[in-house]
Amino acid sequence: MSQRPDTKVDRDIGPLRETVLRMARLSEAILDKSLQAIWERDPALSLEVKADDIAIDRLDVEIDHTVLRILALDAPVASDLRLVVAVKSIATDLERVGDIARNIAGCARRLSEVPEIGLPPELHSLADDSRAALRNAVQSFADLDPDAARNVLEADDKIDEKEDELIRSSINRLEDEPDETRQQIDLIFVAQHLERIGDHATNIAEEVVLAAEATNLKHSGKLGTQ
């Protein structure tokens, strides 16, 4: 079977994919830095996260412009069109990961200003799972691997369960140690932010399945679709 000849849309989509993968690497790095600020009680790292997020926003705008140009000038169809649309959606999720990292960094800054309390082990576990979900979702896009993307979807329930566990633990701690109210509230915020990272990883994975197979998994649980 002869291969499809190289077209202008092929040549434009390649750099677009590279740009979104570069954005993904920055998003993963900024999330790691925001969590490091939590673990190390380092307000200086929190300030770095705010500056790092600007680079992600710039790439988001660049991807917007490139997607619009490809749609207008290349008129992609079928799998090419699905991939371009997926890139736009994935970029939106990655931009929001940057925003969430800034929120986590804000929690880190506040935690550095109050007496230190021991961080629950569930927080580290939740952070590891959320980071892994994001990393695996991005890799599934890099490989355009729908099976790997589906594995990300299956991992989301575990992240939700760990968030619930951590929030219950913090609420119980609030009752026993009212002097830790400020710290426990920020730990609840961090847990919620990490759960949102899992949601964005899920969104990315769904876009990969849609781009690769033309199968729409959004809201499949509610709608009874596969």
N, C-alpha and C positions, 0 to 999 in steps of 0.2 A: 504494500500500500504506500503510495507516495505521500510525503509529508506536505502539510499545508505550507505554501510559500510565505516567507517573511513579509509582513505587512506593516504599514505605518502604525496601526493600533498595537501590534506586537512590540514595536520599538518604543512606543510611548508607555505601555503598561509596565514594561520591565523597570524603568527608573521609578515609576510610581510605587511599585512594590518595594523597591529598595528604600524609598523614602519612608514608607509606613513602617518598615522593619527597623529603620534607624530611630523613628519615633518610639517604637516599642522598646528598644534597648534603653532609651532615655527614661521611659516611663518605669521600667523595671528598676533602673538605677535610682531614680528619685524615691521610689517606694522603699527600697533597701536603705537609703540614707535616712528617711523619716523614721524607720523602725530602729535604726542604729541610734538615732537621737533619743528614742524612748529608752533603749537598753542602757545607754551610757549617760543619760540625764545631761545631754549636751545641747545647750541653747544655741551655740554657734552653728551646729549642724542644722538646726531648725531654720536659721536664717538662710543658709545655703540652699535649702529646699525651695524656698520662695523664689530665689534667683534662678534656680535650675528649671522651674516650671515655665519660665518665659520662653526658653528654647523649645519646649514641647508645644507651646501655643503658636510659636512661629511656624513650626512644621505643620501644624494643623491647618493654618491659613494657606501654606504652600500647597498642601494636598487638596484643599478646596479648589484652588485656582487650577491645578492640574486636572482634576476630575472634570471640572466644567469645560476646560479646553478639549479634553478627549471626547466628551459627550457631544460637544458642538462641532468639532472638526473631523473626528474620526468615525463618528456614528457607529460605535461598536454594537454588535448583536450577539445573541445567545450567550455562550460561556464568557466571552470577553465583557459583555455588558454586566453580567452577574458579578464578575470579578471587580470591575470598576466600582460598582455600587457597594460591594462588600468592603472595599478599601475605604470608601467614604465613611461607612458606618463604623468600621474598626478604628479609624482615626478619631472619631467622636468618642468612642469608649476609652481609647488611650489618653485622650485629653482629659477626660474625667478622672482617670487614674492619677494623673498629675495633680488635679484639684484635691483628690482625696489624700494624696501624700502631703499636700500643704496642710490639710486639716489635721492629719496625724502629727505633723511637725508642730502645729499649734498646741496640741495636747502635750507634746514632749516639752515644749517651752514652759507651759504652766506647771507641769510636774516637776521641772527642775527648780521651781521657785518655792516649793513647799517641802516639808520633811519627807524624806524618802521612806517608802513602804516596799515590802517585798512584792515583786510582780508575780502574779499567779502563773504556774507552769502552763495553764490552758492558753494564756495569751501567746506564748512562744509557739505552741502547737498550732493555734489558729493562724498566726502570722506565717508559719511555714506552709500550711496548706493553701492559704490565699496566694502567697507568692508562687507556689508550685502551679496552681491553677492558671495564673496569668502567664507564667513561663510556658506551660504546656499548650495553652491556647495560641500563643504567639508562634510557637514552633509548628503547630498544626497548620497555621496559615502559611508559614514559610515553606512547608512541604505540600501544602494544599491537600492535607490528609484528613478526610472526613471521619475515619475510624478513630484517629487520635483526638479529633474534636469531640466525638461522642464520649470518649473517656473523661474529658473535662466536664461535660454535662453531668455525668454520673457522680463526679466528685463534689458537686455543689451541695448536695444534701448533708454531707459530712461537715462542710464549713458552716452551714446553718445550725447544725446541732451544737457545734463547739461554741458558736456565738451565744446561743441560748444558755449553754452551761456557764460560760464566763459571766454573762449578765446576772444570772441567778446568784453566782458566787459573790459578785460585787454587791448586790442588793443585801445579801445576808451579812456581808461584812459591814455594810452601812449600819445595820441594826446593832451589831456587836461593838463597832468602833466608830461612833459618830464623829470623832476628831479627824477621821480619814475621809470625810465626805467629799472634799474637793478632789482628792486623788481618785477615789472610786468612781466618781462621775466621769472623770477623764478616761479612766480605764474602760468604762461602758462605751464612751464615744469611740475609743480606739477599736473596740470589738465590733461596733456597728460599721465603722469605716472599713475594716478588714472584710466583713461580710459583703460590703458593696464591691470590693475588689473582686470577690468571687462572682458576683452578679455580672460585672463587666467582662470577666473571663468567659462566662457562659455566653454572653452576647457575641463575643468574638468567635467562639466555637460554633455558634449557630450560623454566623455569617460564612464560616468556612464550609459547613455542610451545604448551605444554599449555593455558594459559588461552585462547589465541586460537583454537586449532584442535582441541583435545581430542586432540592427538598427543603421546604420551609418548616422549621421546627419551633418557631416562635409561638408561645402560648399553647404548645401542643398538649400539655397536661390539662389545661382548661377546655380546650376545643376537642379533645379526643382524637387528635391527629398524630401521625408519626412522621 
